[in-house]
Amino acid sequence: MENLSKTKIWLSQMRANFLLLAVVLVAIGLMFAAKYQPFEEFNFAHALLILIGVISAHSSVNLFNEYFDYKNKIDFNTERTPFSGGSGMLTAGYTNYKSVLITAISTLIVSVTIGIYFAIVSNWIILLIAAIGAFAIIFYTNFLAKILLGELFAGLTLGTLVVIGTYIAMTASPEMTLANLVPQEVWLVSIPPGILTALLLLLNEFPDAKADKEGGRNHLVIRLGKKKAAYLYFFGLFSTFGIIILLPILEVASPWLYLALLPIPLAFKAGMSAIKHGDDIIKLIPSLGINVLVVLSTDLLLAVSVLIEII
């Protein structure tokens, strides 16, 4: 057994390389908060607290996923890749399932506690967003991923709601009505990040489909088959960039939003590769990496486009 430090083991267990997604999603919400409120009202301590809460939530869902996939024996049958199949820390004996469960619960408590704080100081709707997130974290593996709702809830809770929730937490006050909480631009720009997160999960399910099915899951790749799921993935990419193109035309967002179209060539490459090589894990692995890059770069460029408006 390779000698690994405890820090490296737990960073791998939490899938730290994927936590950057939480950072760029929060960044979009923060940029909108800076755009729609006076700069002197921007609370940097609150911004840091939100980031900690979202990273904790993302870590928690990864840890719960590791725990349940180990208990359900999925991890013992998975063809692991750098982008899918879990960390392998439990099956390799580096950690034990009890400590993983305790850490999953602990990070969830941190996230929910921060959510409760913002429900008090900002607006009660944050509590509902936190509750939806907590539900998805706890029930993703053993419930949502078995009834074709895993991808939907992933996109909602680790995509759209992060952007919206961040904006509300930074700008709202307890007396504000729901109708006045979120500008139309924020609502609509939050949709592409949600789709992209769902697509990130969808493509990562391709290598795991056989093991997931044996473990009782019933996600879109299993239900549709890899070929149809690949076309769904491609359509999802098309829809994402289509929305980004449409919003400035409808004068909902600034033309600077078109910066987020720069990853289109990479997205096209990943989509075509999924269609051609969906059944060949070895040939699909580069596309899994490209998919991660498309998601992160598009979300980051959305944040940058808003930042440019502010400047």
Residue pairs with C-beta under 8 A, 6 or more apart in sequence:
1 92
1 93
1 94
4 12
4 94
9 89
9 94
9 95
10 95
10 103
12 87
12 89
13 62
13 63
13 66
13 87
13 89
13 90
13 94
13 95
13 100
13 103
14 59
14 62
14 63
15 59
15 62
15 87
18 58
18 62
18 292
19 55
19 58
19 59
20 296
21 58
21 158
21 197
21 200
21 295
21 296
21 299
22 51
22 54
22 55
22 57
22 58
22 158
22 162
23 51
23 55
24 296
24 299
24 300
24 303
25 54
25 158
25 159
25 162
25 163
25 166
25 193
25 197
25 299
26 47
26 50
26 51
26 54
26 162
26 166
27 299
27 300
27 303
28 163
28 166
28 189
28 190
28 193
28 299
28 302
28 303
28 306
29 50
29 162
29 163
29 164
29 165
29 166
29 167
29 169
29 170
29 186
30 47
30 50
30 166
30 170
30 303
31 303
31 306
31 307
31 310
32 163
32 167
32 183
32 185
32 186
32 189
32 306
33 42
33 47
33 166
33 167
33 170
33 171
34 42
34 306
34 307
34 310
35 306
35 309
35 310
36 167
36 171
36 183
36 186
37 170
37 171
42 170
43 170
46 118
46 169
46 170
47 170
49 114
49 117
49 118
50 114
50 118
50 165
50 166
50 169
50 170
52 110
52 114
53 110
53 111
53 114
53 115
54 111
54 162
54 166
56 107
56 108
56 110
56 111
56 114
57 107
57 108
57 111
57 133
57 137
57 157
57 158
58 158
59 107
60 104
60 105
60 107
60 108
60 111
60 137
61 136
61 137
61 140
61 158
63 100
63 101
63 103
63 104
63 107
64 101
64 104
64 108
64 137
64 138
64 140
64 141
65 86
65 140
65 141
66 75
66 86
66 87
66 89
66 90
66 100
66 104
67 90
67 97
67 100
67 101
67 104
68 141
68 142
69 75
69 78
69 86
69 141
69 215
70 90
70 91
70 97
70 100
71 97
72 141
72 142
72 215
72 216
73 215
74 208
74 211
74 212
74 214
74 215
74 217
75 85
75 86
75 88
75 90
75 91
75 211
76 91
77 210
77 211
77 214
77 215
78 84
78 85
78 86
78 207
78 208
78 211
79 85
79 207
79 208
79 210
79 211
79 281
80 86
80 88
80 207
81 207
81 281
81 285
81 288
82 285
82 288
82 289
83 204
83 285
83 288
83 289
83 291
83 292
84 204
84 205
84 206
84 207
84 208
84 288
85 207
85 208
85 211
89 95
90 96
90 97
90 100
108 134
108 137
108 138
111 130
111 133
111 134
111 137
112 130
112 134
115 126
115 127
115 129
115 130
115 133
116 127
116 130
118 126
118 168
118 169
119 125
119 126
119 127
119 130
120 174
121 174
122 168
122 169
122 170
122 171
122 172
122 173
122 174
123 168
123 172
123 173
123 174
123 176
123 181
124 174
125 168
125 172
125 178
125 181
126 165
126 168
126 169
126 172
129 161
129 164
129 165
129 168
130 165
132 156
132 157
132 161
133 157
133 161
136 144
136 153
136 154
136 156
136 157
136 158
137 157
140 150
140 153
140 154
144 150
144 153
145 212
145 217
145 218
145 219
146 216
146 217
146 218
147 218
148 218
148 219
148 220
148 223
150 201
150 217
150 219
150 220
151 198
151 201
151 202
151 219
151 220
152 198
154 197
154 198
154 200
154 201
155 194
155 195
155 196
155 197
155 198
155 199
155 201
156 194
158 197
159 190
159 193
159 194
159 195
159 196
159 197
159 198
160 190
160 191
160 193
160 194
161 190
161 194
162 193
163 186
163 189
163 190
163 193
164 182
164 186
164 187
164 190
167 182
167 186
168 181
168 182
172 181
184 252
185 247
185 252
185 253
188 243
188 247
188 252
188 253
189 247
189 253
189 257
189 302
189 306
191 243
192 240
192 241
192 243
192 244
192 260
192 298
192 302
193 298
193 299
193 302
195 236
195 239
195 240
195 243
196 240
196 294
196 295
196 298
196 299
197 295
198 236
199 233
199 236
199 237
199 240
199 291
199 295
200 291
200 292
200 295
202 220
202 221
202 229
202 232
202 233
202 236
203 233
203 270
203 274
203 287
203 288
203 291
204 288
204 291
205 212
205 219
205 220
205 221
205 222
205 229
206 221
206 226
206 229
206 230
206 274
206 278
206 281
206 284
206 288
207 281
207 284
207 285
207 288
209 221
209 222
209 226
212 219
212 221
212 222
213 222
220 229
220 232
221 229
224 232
226 278
226 279
227 275
227 278
227 279
229 278
230 271
230 274
230 275
230 278
231 275
233 271
233 274
234 271
234 272
234 274
234 275
237 267
237 268
237 270
237 271
237 294
238 271
240 267
240 298
241 260
241 261
241 264
241 267
244 257
244 258
244 260
244 261
244 302
245 258
245 261
247 253
247 257
248 254
248 255
248 257
248 258
254 305
254 306
254 309
256 305
256 306
256 308
256 309
257 302
257 305
258 305
259 301
259 304
259 305
259 308
260 298
260 301
260 302
260 305
262 297
262 301
263 293
263 294
263 297
263 298
263 301
266 290
266 293
266 294
266 297
267 294
267 298
269 287
269 290
270 287
270 290
270 291
270 294
273 283
273 284
273 286
273 287
273 290
274 284
274 287
276 283
277 283
277 284
277 287
278 284
